[in-house]
Amino acid sequence: MATKTISIDVEAYDRLKAVQRENESFSQVIKRVVKRPFDAQAFLDKIHGHTISEEATAAIESHVRRRRRPSNRRR
């Protein structure tokens, strides 16, 4: 397995150390805490050809409509 050496400041080290589990390497901590970016194409490939229920479709459509509403937050 190839490795890379990185420099981190003391605060970053302390944060990693604080969430490190017993017998867990820093590489394992980072992979556990920092999730992979969402791959939309891989997701679409995985679900291609599968159907979802009408209930699930309605829930998704409802969620999208709610997300499109203007925010009440002040900017």
Buried (B, 14 or more C-beta within 10 A) or exposed (E): EEEEEEEEEEEEEEBBEEEBEEEEEEEEBEEEEEEEEEEEEEEEEEEEEEEEEEEEEEEEEEEEEEEEEEEEEEE
